Structure formats: C-alpha cells, structure tokens
Amino acid sequence: MKEKQAAGEQAGHEETPEWVLRLFITGATPNSVRAVNNIRSICDTYLEGRYSLQIIDVYQEPELAQQEQLIALPLLIKKFPLPERRLIGDLSETDKVLKSLGLSI
C-alpha cells in the first residue's frame, strides 16, 4: 500500500483525500490517553501520510471546545472529507472508527 501511495504522489495524482481529524480530550485521564493512542495507531495504519490530527485538551483550550459544542469526551471529529462525523469514546473499537471515518478494510 505504501508503494501505491508513493507512486501516485510521484506521478502527481491526488486521488487520496486528506483526512482532517480533531480529538478532544480531558487532560491525561485514562480514557484520554487510550483515545490518543488508539487514533494514532489507526491513522498510522490506515491513513499514513494522508491525515492531519489535532489533539485538543479542553482544559488548555476551552474556547475550541465551546465552539464545537461538545457533550462528551473524548470526542473525535472528522472534519474532512465530508460529511463531518463525531465519535465519542476511547476509540478502541477499530472497525467502528474506520466505518465512521469512511474507510473500509
């Protein structure tokens, strides 16, 4: 899969979209740490080189949390590609996360 991505990039093809993800967490709580580790692992495995992941601690950046009108944490928001999707929890159910991101195995 890496070879196909590299070949496509070298040929100037822009077939693969960039995923823009935001993960909202609450400090270094066990659920937050699991969510960060899980989404990084998923992105490195399935979206290598094709994603942007912003990890936002709501204690450090409460204004961003307020803008997104969060109801539960940790929360992953897929901003792009559309449609926007929200996934609550520690992201340990890989199949569910992949489906929410619009990826198939």
C-alpha positions in Angstrom: 0.0 0.0 0.0 2.9 2.4 0.8 4.3 1.8 -2.7 1.0 2.7 -4.4 0.8 5.9 -2.4 4.3 6.8 -3.2 3.9 6.0 -6.9 0.7 8.1 -7.1 2.4 11.0 -5.4 5.3 10.9 -7.7 3.1 10.8 -10.7 1.2 13.9 -9.5 -2.0 12.1 -8.8 -4.1 13.5 -6.0 -6.6 10.6 -5.8 -6.4 10.1 -2.0 -8.1 12.8 0.1 -6.6 14.2 3.2 -8.5 13.4 6.4 -8.7 16.2 8.9 -9.3 15.0 12.4 -9.7 16.7 15.8 -9.6 14.7 19.0 -10.9 16.5 22.1 -9.6 15.1 25.4 -9.6 16.0 29.1 -6.0 16.1 30.2 -4.1 12.8 30.8 -7.1 10.8 32.1 -7.0 7.0 31.2 -9.8 7.4 28.6 -8.0 10.3 27.0 -4.7 8.5 26.9 -6.3 5.4 25.3 -8.1 7.6 22.8 -4.9 9.3 21.7 -3.0 6.0 21.4 -5.9 4.4 19.5 -6.4 7.1 17.0 -2.7 7.5 16.4 -2.4 3.8 15.7 -5.4 3.8 13.4 -4.1 6.8 11.5 -0.6 5.3 11.2 -2.0 2.0 9.9 -4.8 3.2 7.6 -4.1 6.8 6.7 -0.3 7.0 6.7 0.7 10.3 5.2 -2.8 11.3 4.4 -4.1 12.8 7.6 -4.0 15.8 9.9 -4.7 15.0 13.6 -5.2 17.8 16.1 -5.3 16.8 19.7 -7.1 19.4 21.8 -7.1 19.3 25.6 -10.3 21.1 26.6 -8.6 22.2 29.9 -5.9 24.0 27.8 -8.2 25.3 25.0 -11.7 25.7 26.4 -12.7 28.1 23.6 -12.3 25.4 21.0 -14.4 23.0 23.0 -17.1 25.6 23.3 -17.1 26.3 19.6 -17.7 22.6 18.9 -20.5 22.4 21.5 -19.1 19.2 23.0 -21.3 16.9 25.0 -19.0 14.1 26.0 -15.2 13.4 25.9 -13.0 12.0 24.5 -14.6 13.0 21.2 -13.1 12.5 17.7 -14.5 14.9 15.0 -13.8 14.1 11.3 -13.8 17.5 9.6 -12.8 16.3 6.2 -13.7 14.6 4.0 -17.3 15.5 4.4 -19.7 14.6 5.9 -18.5 15.6 9.3 -18.7 12.8 11.8 -18.4 12.6 15.6 -17.3 9.6 17.5 -17.4 9.5 21.3 -15.2 7.2 23.5 -11.7 5.8 23.7 -11.7 4.7 20.0 -10.9 1.1 21.0 -13.4 -0.4 18.5 -11.2 -0.1 15.4 -14.0 -1.3 13.0 -16.4 1.3 14.3 -13.8 4.1 14.0 -12.9 3.0 10.4 -16.6 3.0 9.4 -17.0 6.5 10.9 -14.1 7.7 9.0 -15.5 6.3 5.8 -12.7 3.7 5.5 -13.1 0.0 4.6 -10.7 -2.7 5.4 
